[in-house]
Amino acid sequence: MMVHRAGSAKGGSKAARQGNEQQHPEMTTYAFRLFVSGMTPNSLRAIENIRAFCQQHLEGRYRLEIIDIYQQPQCAKEHQIVAVPTLVKQTPPPARRFIGDLSHTDRLLRGLGMPYLR
């Protein structure tokens, strides 16, 4: 399992941070889990694509955990992962799942409720 942390909300109470995040979506911190199957081409593309997406759209406001289901099959079972690669957005609510190599930036932006400019 690899965890990449890119900044975090600090200071103040949790309720105060959530209030700020609702008023200022650009302050929202996202937590993701990406489930992959070894170092297959599709898994490698998904890792590369989500890292690039986060750096471009969420710089300093995300936490990314990469889980290889071959090394941690119980984790995939606990999270009911039936296809890989699968990206799970844990926070902010609601939880969302994205299946595939994550190459469609517009779908990710829409699914995360973020503005998409063509």
Buried (B, 14 or more C-beta within 10 A) or exposed (E): EEEBEBEEBEEEEEEEBBEEBEEEEEEBBBBBBBBBBEEEEEBBBBBEBBBEBBEEBBEEBBBBBBBBBBEEEEBBEEBEBEEBBBBBBBBBEEEBBBBBBBEEBEEBBEBBEBEEEE
